[in-house]
Amino acid sequence: MKTILRSTLMMLLGAMLLAGCAKDNRIIEKPVFLASNTTSIEVSKVTLTDSTTVLDIFARYQPKYWIRIASSTYLTDDKGNDYPIQSGIGIELDKEFWMPESGEAEFQLVFPRLRNGAKYFDFSEGAEVSGGFNIWGVQLKGNELPELALPEEILSRKVDKAAQLEVPELKFGEATIKGKVLDYQSGMPAMVKIIAFNPLVGYDGESEAKIEADGTFSYAMPVLGTMRTVVSYGEMGVNAEIFAAPGQVSEVYLNIREGARKRSKFHAENASYGKLYYYQGPMENLVREMPEANLLVMQYLGKSDTYDFGKKPLDLLEEYKQNETAKIVQAREAVLNSPLGNATKAYLDAHISMQQMTSLLEAPNLLTGKYAMANRDMEREAFSTYYMSLYKAMPKDYMGKEMFDVLTQSEILIMSELGNLVRQVNRIQEMSGIGEGLFLQLGATAKLYRGIKDFSPLTDAQKEEMKSLPEACQKYLMTENDKLLAKIEANKKKSGFRVNEAGEVANEDLFASIISKFRGKVLLVDFWATWCGPCRMANKEMAPMKEELKDKDIVYVYITGETSPKGTWENMIPDIHGEHFRVTDKQWAYLGNAMGIEGVPTYFVIDREGNIKYKSVGFPGVQKMKEELNKALEN
């Protein structure tokens, strides 16, 4: 409360100071801007006095969390002149600014007066601030941005409503994604992410493509047929849903000014700056209508229903099935009556079928999730018990065999849901009676592919086994296997990780023995497993944080058990810098019970004296992890 009062008084003082020289003030209310890498702050007003430039900042962030404005912050005008920050009003530079319950706040930042004639300025905390706030092209001369430069051939291309959906085929080859970030300039994030949805596993991780000085980028990847792909410049508010196909080029233009407008507090209702992205390439007619198609379908499939969880499991499952079936009928009718093109309608027909199949297959999971939301205070074991009651009550004929007919169509290759269904190939085969065809071939290929992704190269027996698969699948598997073998060889030369032995100590002394090796250091202890996707994703996300904090007195300790195959573990840890322990099953079970580990990943931050200062089941995010480590360092 004192902090809020002090901030309010400082704001009033700032307003009084500005009013004192009002005759010389020039004020720009809610200036438009070109791009931003954040939604946490936005300029609500610019006041130019005879000696200062004052920015009114509107901040929005998670309640009771903090933001910070660095003393390295500066403005750069359109002539390249820099103006270092002088002070804050209602905020102290380099100090934590805690957000109130509303998650919204206001303060002011003071800079030297911009030179006369300045048309716009860029706001930056500086390259040395990791994840720093940046706003580009804050306009001072009117409420319009410069004209958007786009190739005429892109602007002239229209949706061919009569065109049929391109029939995808199981084919191996290299797909090329080329693109350009419109309005790109130095200082903006230098990479776009390429997120592929593999027909074997669905979401298949992220890669990066470097953005050149002119905003262009290019990326090539092996694909198994036409694959749904997302080109993400998420920091700047643009995610483009496209398709990548063997032997073809997918070309995409990312419109960051539109991304900024859509995320703006003050300009979201303004006229758009064009499409969020422009595209030409495989499935072009579908991609151009995808945003509209997604909104249409989600009006029905995204509806949330309420349930009486006191019902018998079988009755609840039947009610759920009726609700989901009604949504499907409504969605199909809406698509049929929509002005969408033939290609998009054909895609949505298969997509809706896949959604129906997924929602019913996952009925126990999804209903348990709703049950958990309605009973947040219950113990974790109660939710497991509830799930099992639903799973056991689910009839074998809960889904009619006709519901699986879509799996015999080649259109499934471009569906993002396919990977999840392929993981359940044995269960689906039993329920559907499917005895041969594309879906089963993908299931067999996926089993071998998952082993490769888990750092286990193909064995001679597996290579012999895969000869019964389509040629495209064989080529894809061998390509991925060769990449793994090359990575394993490269890993042998890496440093920055160390394998430790837990030693023969009593179970009750095990954890103390492990951390005693690093007494006097702040520890981040990560209980993880090689097969745990969230664990591996979190390790990747924290890598830049570890590099940023490399000069701090922090040790990263990784503990796993025998469920992480030794060979896979040895191949994987060279990419995870830190101290590694692989304990026995009995030791793992004891640690799980003693430390209250309900799942992986589980994290502990431990201070220099060996005291646990923070625990998180599941990855809390890089910012939260960094915050807790810094707290432990300060203490």
SVG drawing of the C-alpha trace seen along z (x, -y; Angstrom):
<svg xmlns="http://www.w3.org/2000/svg" viewBox="-26 -29 62 87">
<polyline fill="none" stroke="black" stroke-width="0.4" points="0.0,0.0 2.9,-2.4 4.5,-1.6 1.3,-2.5 0.8,-5.7 4.4,-6.7 4.1,-6.0 0.9,-8.1 2.6,-11.1 5.5,-10.9 3.1,-10.9 1.4,-13.9 4.7,-15.7 5.6,-14.9 2.3,-16.3 2.9,-19.5 6.4,-19.9 5.0,-19.4 2.2,-21.8 4.7,-24.5 6.1,-24.7 2.8,-23.8 3.1,-26.7 6.1,-25.0 4.8,-21.5 3.9,-19.4 1.8,-16.4 1.2,-13.3 -1.6,-11.1 -1.5,-7.4 1.1,-7.5 1.0,-4.7 4.1,-2.6 5.7,-0.2 6.5,2.8 7.1,4.1 8.6,7.2 6.4,6.8 2.8,6.4 4.0,5.5 4.5,1.8 3.2,-0.7 3.6,-4.4 0.3,-6.1 1.5,-9.7 4.6,-11.6 5.2,-15.1 7.9,-17.2 8.9,-20.2 11.6,-22.7 14.2,-20.4 12.7,-16.9 10.9,-14.1 8.5,-12.4 6.9,-9.1 3.7,-8.1 3.9,-4.3 0.9,-2.0 2.1,1.3 0.2,4.6 1.6,7.8 0.7,10.7 -0.7,9.4 1.9,9.5 4.8,10.0 7.3,7.4 8.7,5.6 11.8,3.5 13.1,0.6 16.9,0.6 19.0,-2.5 20.6,-1.6 17.3,-2.5 17.5,-5.1 15.6,-6.5 16.9,-6.7 15.4,-9.2 15.0,-8.8 18.4,-10.5 20.2,-8.0 20.7,-10.3 20.5,-8.6 18.9,-10.0 19.7,-8.2 17.1,-7.9 17.4,-10.5 14.9,-9.3 11.6,-7.6 8.5,-9.1 6.5,-6.6 9.1,-3.9 12.7,-3.6 15.2,-2.5 16.8,0.9 14.4,1.8 11.5,4.3 8.2,2.6 5.5,4.8 2.2,5.0 -1.0,4.4 -4.0,6.8 -5.4,5.3 -2.3,6.2 -2.2,2.7 -0.2,-0.4 1.2,-3.7 4.4,-5.6 6.6,-8.1 10.1,-7.9 12.1,-11.1 14.6,-11.6 16.4,-14.6 14.4,-16.7 14.3,-15.1 15.9,-17.3 13.5,-19.4 12.1,-17.7 12.3,-14.2 9.6,-12.1 9.7,-9.1 11.8,-7.3 12.7,-3.8 12.6,-2.8 15.2,-0.2 16.5,1.0 19.8,1.9 21.2,5.0 22.9,6.0 19.5,6.4 18.3,10.0 14.7,10.0 14.6,6.2 11.7,4.1 11.8,2.6 9.3,0.5 10.1,-0.6 8.8,-3.5 6.8,-5.5 5.4,-8.2 5.6,-11.9 4.3,-13.4 0.7,-12.2 -1.2,-9.0 -0.2,-6.9 2.7,-4.6 4.7,-4.6 3.2,-2.6 3.8,1.2 6.1,2.5 4.9,5.8 5.6,7.5 2.7,6.9 2.6,10.6 1.7,11.4 -0.9,8.7 -2.6,9.7 -3.0,13.3 -6.6,14.2 -8.3,17.3 -9.6,19.6 -12.9,20.6 -13.5,23.3 -10.1,25.0 -10.1,28.5 -7.9,29.4 -4.5,30.6 -4.3,34.3 -1.3,34.9 0.8,38.0 3.3,39.9 6.6,38.7 10.1,38.0 12.0,34.9 13.3,31.6 11.0,28.7 12.2,25.1 10.6,22.2 11.6,18.7 10.3,15.5 10.7,11.9 10.0,9.9 8.4,6.7 9.7,3.5 12.7,5.5 15.5,3.4 18.7,4.0 17.9,4.7 14.8,6.7 14.9,10.4 17.3,12.1 15.6,15.5 12.2,16.9 11.1,20.2 10.1,23.0 7.6,25.3 6.8,28.5 3.8,30.9 5.2,34.3 2.6,36.9 4.5,39.4 4.4,37.5 2.6,34.3 4.5,31.4 8.1,32.1 10.0,29.4 11.3,26.0 14.2,24.9 15.4,21.5 16.1,19.6 18.4,16.5 17.0,13.2 19.3,11.4 19.8,7.6 17.2,7.1 14.6,9.1 14.8,12.3 15.2,15.8 15.4,19.3 15.2,22.8 15.2,26.3 14.0,29.5 13.3,33.1 9.6,33.9 7.4,37.0 4.7,35.5 3.0,32.2 3.4,31.0 1.6,28.3 4.2,25.8 4.2,22.6 6.6,19.8 6.7,18.0 8.0,14.5 6.1,14.7 8.0,12.0 6.7,9.6 3.1,11.0 3.1,12.9 2.6,16.7 2.0,17.9 0.2,21.2 1.5,22.6 2.4,26.0 5.8,27.4 6.0,30.0 8.8,32.1 10.5,30.4 8.5,27.2 9.1,23.7 6.8,22.1 7.1,18.3 5.8,16.2 5.9,12.5 5.4,11.5 3.6,8.3 4.9,7.2 3.1,3.8 -0.2,5.7 1.1,8.0 1.8,4.9 -1.6,3.3 -3.5,6.5 -1.7,6.6 -1.9,2.9 -3.9,1.6 -4.8,-1.6 -4.9,-0.6 -6.4,2.9 -9.7,1.4 -8.0,-0.7 -8.1,0.3 -5.7,3.1 -2.4,2.7 -3.2,5.6 -3.0,9.3 -0.9,10.7 1.0,12.7 1.0,13.2 1.8,16.6 2.3,18.4 3.2,22.1 1.6,25.5 -2.0,25.5 -2.1,21.8 -5.9,21.5 -6.3,23.2 -3.6,21.1 -5.2,17.8 -8.5,18.8 -7.1,20.5 -7.5,17.7 -11.2,17.3 -11.7,21.1 -10.2,21.5 -12.5,18.9 -15.6,20.4 -14.9,23.9 -13.8,22.8 -17.2,21.1 -18.6,24.6 -15.8,27.0 -14.4,24.5 -17.6,24.3 -17.1,25.3 -19.8,27.5 -20.5,27.9 -21.1,31.3 -22.5,32.9 -19.5,34.9 -21.7,36.7 -23.2,38.8 -22.2,42.4 -19.1,42.6 -21.0,44.3 -23.8,41.7 -21.2,38.9 -19.4,40.4 -22.7,40.6 -23.6,37.0 -20.1,35.9 -20.5,37.9 -23.9,36.3 -22.5,32.8 -19.4,33.4 -21.5,34.9 -23.9,31.9 -20.9,29.6 -19.6,31.6 -23.0,31.4 -23.2,27.7 -19.6,27.1 -20.2,29.2 -23.4,27.3 -21.6,23.9 -18.8,25.0 -21.3,26.2 -23.1,22.9 -20.0,20.7 -18.5,18.8 -15.2,20.6 -13.6,22.2 -13.9,25.9 -10.3,26.6 -10.9,25.2 -14.2,27.0 -12.6,30.3 -9.9,29.7 -12.3,28.7 -14.4,31.8 -11.4,34.1 -10.3,31.7 -13.7,31.9 -13.7,35.7 -10.2,35.8 -11.3,33.5 -14.4,35.7 -12.2,38.8 -9.7,37.1 -12.2,35.6 -14.0,39.0 -10.8,41.0 -9.6,38.6 -12.9,38.4 -11.6,39.7 -8.7,37.3 -10.7,34.3 -13.5,34.9 -10.9,35.4 -9.4,32.0 -12.8,30.4 -13.3,32.2 -9.9,30.9 -10.8,27.3 -14.0,27.6 -12.2,29.2 -8.9,27.3 -8.4,28.1 -8.5,31.9 -5.4,34.1 -3.7,35.2 -4.5,38.9 -8.2,38.1 -7.9,37.0 -6.1,40.2 -8.8,42.2 -11.5,40.3 -9.7,40.8 -9.5,44.5 -13.2,44.7 -14.0,43.1 -11.4,45.1 -12.8,48.4 -16.4,47.4 -15.7,46.4 -17.4,49.1 -15.4,50.8 -18.0,49.6 -18.0,46.0 -17.0,44.9 -18.6,46.5 -16.2,48.0 -17.5,45.6 -15.9,42.7 -12.5,44.0 -13.1,44.0 -11.3,40.7 -8.0,42.5 -8.2,44.3 -8.0,40.9 -4.7,39.3 -6.0,35.9 -5.0,37.0 -1.3,36.3 -1.8,32.5 -3.7,32.7 -2.0,31.5 -4.0,34.1 -2.5,37.0 0.6,37.4 -1.4,37.8 -3.6,40.4 -0.6,42.3 0.7,42.6 -2.4,44.6 -2.3,46.8 -2.7,50.1 -5.7,48.9 -7.3,47.4 -6.6,50.6 -8.4,52.6 -11.4,50.3 -11.7,49.6 -10.8,53.0 -8.4,51.3 -6.1,54.0 -3.9,52.3 -3.2,49.0 -1.6,45.6 -2.4,45.2 -0.9,48.5 2.2,47.8 2.6,44.5 2.2,46.2 5.0,48.6 7.2,45.8 6.5,43.7 7.6,46.4 11.1,46.4 11.2,42.6 10.4,42.1 13.5,44.2 15.6,42.0 14.2,38.8 15.1,40.4 18.7,40.6 18.7,44.3 20.1,45.0 18.4,47.7 19.7,51.2 20.4,53.8 17.2,55.6 15.2,52.3 16.7,51.6 15.6,55.0 12.2,54.4 11.6,51.1 12.2,52.7 8.5,53.6 7.5,49.9 6.9,47.6 10.1,46.3 9.3,42.7 9.2,43.8 12.5,45.7 14.3,42.7 12.9,40.4 14.0,42.8 17.5,43.2 17.9,39.5 17.0,38.8 19.1,41.7 22.2,40.3 21.6,36.9 21.5,38.6 24.7,40.5 26.5,37.3 25.2,35.5 26.4,38.3 29.9,38.1 29.8,34.3 28.7,34.7 31.8,36.7 33.8,33.5 31.6,31.3 32.4,30.1 30.4,28.2 28.7,31.3 29.9,33.9 28.7,37.3 28.7,38.0 28.1,41.1 25.6,40.9 27.7,43.3 26.7,46.0 24.9,44.1 21.8,44.7 18.7,43.5 18.0,41.0 21.4,39.4 21.2,39.6 20.0,36.1 22.2,34.5 25.2,36.4 24.4,35.2 24.1,31.5 27.0,31.6 29.4,31.7 28.4,28.2 28.2,26.6 28.4,22.8 26.8,22.5 23.2,21.8 21.7,24.9 19.0,25.5 18.2,29.2 16.2,30.7 14.5,34.1 13.9,35.1 13.8,38.1 15.1,38.5 11.6,39.6 9.9,36.5 9.1,34.0 8.4,31.1 11.7,31.7 13.7,31.5 11.8,28.5 12.4,26.7 16.2,27.5 16.3,26.0 14.4,22.8 16.7,22.4 19.9,22.6 20.0,18.8 19.3,18.1 22.2,20.3 24.5,18.5 23.3,15.1 23.9,16.2 27.2,18.1 29.2,15.7 26.9,16.2 27.6,18.6 25.1,21.2 25.4,24.9 22.8,26.9 22.2,30.4 20.3,32.9 19.0,36.1 17.3,38.9 16.6,42.6 16.9,45.9 13.7,45.2 16.1,43.0 18.0,45.6 21.7,45.3 22.7,45.1 20.0,42.5 21.0,40.5 24.7,40.6 23.9,39.4 21.7,36.6 23.4,34.9 26.3,33.3 23.7,30.7 22.7,30.1 25.5,28.3 25.6,29.1 26.3,31.9 24.5,35.1 23.4,38.0 21.6,41.2 20.4,43.1 18.9,46.6 15.2,47.4 15.2,47.8 17.0,44.5 14.6,42.7 11.6,44.1 12.9,43.0 13.8,39.5 10.3,39.2 8.6,40.0 11.0,38.0 11.0,34.9 7.4,34.9 8.1,35.4 4.7,35.9 6.1,35.9 8.9,34.7 10.2,32.2 10.4,31.0 12.7,28.2 14.3,27.1 16.3,23.9 18.7,24.4 20.6,21.7 24.3,21.7 23.4,23.3 21.6,26.2 18.1,24.9 15.3,25.5 14.0,22.0 11.7,22.8 10.0,25.9 8.0,26.3 6.3,29.3 6.4,28.6 8.4,25.9 7.4,22.4 9.0,20.5 12.4,18.9 11.4,15.6 10.2,17.2 13.2,19.5 15.6,16.6 13.7,14.6 14.0,17.5 17.7,18.0 18.5,14.3 16.6,14.3 18.7,17.2 21.9,15.4 20.9,12.2 20.3,14.1"/>
</svg>
